[in-house]
Amino acid sequence: MQSLWLFGGLGLGAGLMYLLDPEKGTERRDVVRGHAVDYGRQTGDFLDDTRRTLGRQAQAVLTRTRLPFRRQPSLGQRLLMQAEEMGLPLGLGILGCVGLGVGLGYLLTYQGSPQQRVRLREKARTYWHPTTTSRSSAVPNGSYSSESRRREDARAAHQA
């Protein structure tokens, strides 16, 4: 790290001596100044050209996409227009929308806790298979290991 500082300082000192030389320093400074002005002009021309190109491209995009920026009809207005095109009476269309909303609402409602689903599943099993014993009544504390569950399922399948 120290050698990097050393070489940097040596390079800076040599550059300053080169530019501040009393005999040829003015010519060298003029050359460096000319290069800096030339690079600045090239950079300015490049940025100006880029700005113009991007401006033209933005105008082209806006002229092609002006239609989506116009006011669009709302969802209700679009549904009403489609119902009129199909010749559907307004009341029937509203009834269908309400039915769709109720159906989606039923599907998206909270379906209960896992314990409630297990209890309902057990009720369904006892309803559909009344001859087999309920698992919760077969074990005193209501818990059931997976191994004993597999054995009971195998016995029930063998008896059926």
C-alpha positions as CSV (number, residue, x, y, z in Angstrom):
1,M,0.0,0.0,0.0
2,Q,2.9,2.4,0.8
3,S,4.6,1.6,-2.5
4,L,1.4,2.6,-4.3
5,W,1.4,6.0,-2.5
6,L,5.1,6.3,-3.4
7,F,4.6,5.6,-7.1
8,G,1.6,7.9,-7.2
9,G,3.5,10.7,-5.6
10,L,6.4,10.2,-8.0
11,G,4.1,10.2,-11.0
12,L,2.4,13.4,-9.9
13,G,5.7,15.1,-9.2
14,A,7.0,14.1,-12.7
15,G,3.8,15.4,-14.3
16,L,4.0,18.7,-12.6
17,M,7.6,19.1,-13.5
18,Y,6.8,18.3,-17.1
19,L,4.0,20.9,-17.3
20,L,5.6,23.6,-15.1
21,D,8.9,23.5,-17.0
22,P,10.1,27.1,-17.5
23,E,11.4,26.5,-21.1
24,K,8.7,24.3,-22.8
25,G,6.0,24.3,-20.1
26,T,3.7,26.8,-21.9
27,E,3.6,24.8,-25.1
28,R,2.9,21.6,-23.2
29,R,0.1,23.3,-21.2
30,D,-1.4,24.6,-24.5
31,V,-1.3,21.0,-25.9
32,V,-3.0,19.6,-22.8
33,R,-5.5,22.4,-22.9
34,G,-6.3,21.8,-26.5
35,H,-6.9,18.1,-25.8
36,A,-9.2,18.9,-22.9
37,V,-11.2,21.3,-25.0
38,D,-11.4,18.8,-27.9
39,Y,-12.6,15.9,-25.5
40,G,-15.1,18.3,-23.9
41,R,-16.5,19.3,-27.3
42,Q,-16.8,15.6,-28.4
43,T,-18.5,14.7,-25.1
44,G,-21.0,17.6,-25.5
45,D,-21.7,16.6,-29.1
46,F,-22.3,13.0,-28.1
47,L,-24.7,13.9,-25.2
48,D,-26.6,16.4,-27.5
49,D,-27.0,13.7,-30.2
50,T,-28.2,11.2,-27.6
51,R,-30.7,13.7,-26.2
52,R,-32.1,14.3,-29.6
53,T,-32.4,10.6,-30.4
54,L,-34.1,9.8,-27.2
55,G,-36.5,12.8,-27.7
56,R,-37.5,11.5,-31.1
57,Q,-38.0,8.0,-29.9
58,A,-40.2,9.2,-27.0
59,Q,-42.3,11.3,-29.4
60,A,-42.7,8.2,-31.7
61,V,-43.8,6.1,-28.8
62,L,-46.3,8.7,-27.6
63,T,-47.9,9.1,-31.0
64,R,-48.4,5.4,-31.3
65,T,-49.9,4.9,-27.8
66,R,-52.1,7.9,-27.4
67,L,-55.2,5.7,-27.5
68,P,-54.6,4.0,-24.2
69,F,-54.3,7.4,-22.4
70,R,-57.8,8.3,-23.4
71,R,-60.5,7.8,-20.8
72,Q,-61.6,4.2,-20.8
73,P,-65.0,3.0,-19.7
74,S,-65.2,1.4,-16.2
75,L,-65.7,-2.3,-15.7
76,G,-69.4,-1.8,-15.0
77,Q,-69.9,0.3,-18.2
78,R,-68.1,-2.4,-20.2
79,L,-70.2,-5.2,-18.8
80,L,-73.4,-3.1,-19.5
81,M,-72.2,-2.5,-23.1
82,Q,-71.5,-6.2,-23.6
83,A,-74.9,-7.2,-22.1
84,E,-76.6,-4.7,-24.5
85,E,-74.7,-6.2,-27.5
86,M,-75.8,-9.7,-26.6
87,G,-79.4,-8.6,-26.1
88,L,-79.4,-9.6,-22.5
89,P,-82.0,-7.8,-20.3
90,L,-80.4,-5.5,-17.6
91,G,-82.1,-7.3,-14.7
92,L,-80.8,-10.7,-15.8
93,G,-77.2,-9.3,-16.2
94,I,-77.4,-7.8,-12.7
95,L,-78.7,-11.1,-11.3
96,G,-75.8,-13.0,-12.9
97,C,-73.2,-10.5,-11.5
98,V,-74.7,-10.8,-8.0
99,G,-74.7,-14.6,-8.3
100,L,-71.1,-14.6,-9.4
101,G,-70.2,-12.3,-6.5
102,V,-71.9,-14.5,-4.0
103,G,-70.2,-17.6,-5.4
104,L,-66.8,-16.0,-5.3
105,G,-67.4,-14.7,-1.8
106,Y,-68.3,-18.2,-0.6
107,L,-65.2,-19.7,-2.2
108,L,-63.0,-17.0,-0.6
109,T,-64.4,-17.1,2.9
110,Y,-62.5,-18.4,5.9
111,Q,-63.0,-22.2,5.9
112,G,-62.4,-22.8,9.6
113,S,-59.5,-24.1,11.7
114,P,-57.7,-27.4,11.0
115,Q,-59.4,-28.9,14.1
116,Q,-62.8,-28.0,12.6
117,R,-61.9,-29.6,9.3
118,V,-60.7,-32.8,11.1
119,R,-63.9,-33.0,13.1
120,L,-66.0,-32.6,9.9
121,R,-63.9,-35.2,8.2
122,E,-64.6,-37.6,11.0
123,K,-68.3,-36.9,10.9
124,A,-68.3,-37.6,7.1
125,R,-66.4,-40.9,7.7
126,T,-68.9,-42.0,10.3
127,Y,-71.8,-41.0,8.1
128,W,-70.5,-42.8,5.0
129,H,-68.9,-45.8,6.8
130,P,-71.1,-46.5,9.8
131,T,-69.8,-50.1,10.3
132,T,-66.2,-49.0,11.0
133,T,-65.4,-47.4,14.4
134,S,-64.6,-43.8,14.6
135,R,-60.9,-43.2,15.1
136,S,-61.4,-40.7,17.9
137,S,-63.6,-43.1,19.8
138,A,-61.2,-46.1,19.3
139,V,-58.4,-44.4,21.2
140,P,-59.1,-43.0,24.7
141,N,-57.2,-39.7,24.5
142,G,-58.2,-38.9,20.9
143,S,-54.7,-39.1,19.4
144,Y,-53.8,-41.6,16.9
145,S,-50.3,-42.7,15.7
146,S,-49.6,-43.1,12.0
147,E,-48.5,-46.7,12.4
148,S,-51.7,-47.8,14.2
149,R,-53.7,-45.8,11.6
150,R,-52.1,-47.7,8.8
151,R,-52.8,-51.0,10.5
152,E,-56.5,-50.1,11.1
153,D,-56.9,-49.0,7.5
154,A,-55.4,-52.3,6.3
155,R,-57.8,-54.3,8.4
156,A,-60.8,-52.3,7.2
157,A,-59.7,-52.8,3.6
158,H,-59.2,-56.5,4.2
159,Q,-62.6,-56.9,5.8
160,A,-64.4,-55.0,3.0
